[in-house]
Amino acid sequence: MKEINTERLLVDGITAMGGRCLKLNFPGVAGAPDRLVLLPPGVLHFVELKSASGRLERSQQVLFPKL
C-alpha cells in the first residue's frame, strides 16, 4: 500500500473517532513527523507514516530506535 493511501486511512479513522489529523510541514527539517493527531479529551500524538517498503531517516532512527 502506498503511503498516501495509508495516510488517507489514518485521517478517515481519526475523523471517525471525533479527532483531527493535521498535516505538518517543517521546511528544512529532516525526519519531522507527517501528522499531528488530536483526540478528545486533549490527547495528541505525532505520527510518521511509511509505506511497507519505506525506511526511517537517520534522524528518525535516533528518535524511534525500536521501530
Sequence and secondary structure as in RCSB ss.txt:
>XXXX:A:sequence
MKEINTERLLVDGITAMGGRCLKLNFPGVAGAPDRLVLLPPGVLHFVELKSASGRLERSQQVLFPKL
>XXXX:A:secstr
  HHHHHHHHHHHHHHTT EEEE   TT TT  SEEEEETTTEEEEE    TT    HHHHHH TT 
